[in-house]
């Protein structure tokens, strides 16, 4: 197995990992319930690729499942480990963490449920790494097991509105008195490779009036439904279900593209 890549690359949250959970506070988290329902149908243990700060990992463990999670970002895993240190032992011992590359990993066991939540698969932007991730999923899936990939849906090619700077939110943190502004700068859209390049930044005004700014590069590959359908078939998978959101509405009727396959 190759060592995880250590050179600078997008989507590692090296500077901004401490803001990740705050950034997703807006999210309805209906995907967590979706994965809990799937786990009830398939049983565990569960393998989670790109587990990040444990937004999905921890609820699965609270529900009684063994969860094996990995991520390429040391910083994101550090945030998750700090959470595990505060959890009751009967929950934290169900979570098995290590640092690994989604494009080339080996957990040395198979799983009845493998999940790649919340668009993490789209962080893979070149063909070799995409193929490596799908091959890894195939190697680690039990016969008859289920794998899930969640992508965001696009309506047509991203246009010039995706490029430029915008303020996503401004929040005051009562416990610290900080005022945090989250900004996204769309840098470019590569239509040939279907990659959106951007930068995420957080600007913090501390209670004492001092300021700091941190930023990280971000890149996501976008897909149209037929492209993922063809890619999964070419990788030897059969699609079980396709949904447009976590309430299992049709693929055409929602902002997500959720593929269940084996």
BELSUL-V476500 format. One record per helix or strand of 2 or more residues. SS is the DSSP state (@ for helix, = for strand). FROM is the first residue (numbers start at 0). TO is the last residue. If there is no record, write none. Layout:
ss = (SS & SS)
from = (FROM & FROM)
to = (TO & TO)
This chain:
ss = (@ & @ & = & @ & = & @ & @ & = & = & @ & @ & = & @ & = & = & = & = & @ & = & @ & =)
from = (16 & 29 & 45 & 56 & 66 & 73 & 88 & 94 & 110 & 119 & 126 & 140 & 159 & 163 & 177 & 194 & 210 & 224 & 238 & 250 & 255)
to = (22 & 41 & 48 & 61 & 70 & 83 & 91 & 98 & 115 & 122 & 139 & 151 & 161 & 172 & 189 & 204 & 220 & 233 & 242 & 252 & 260)
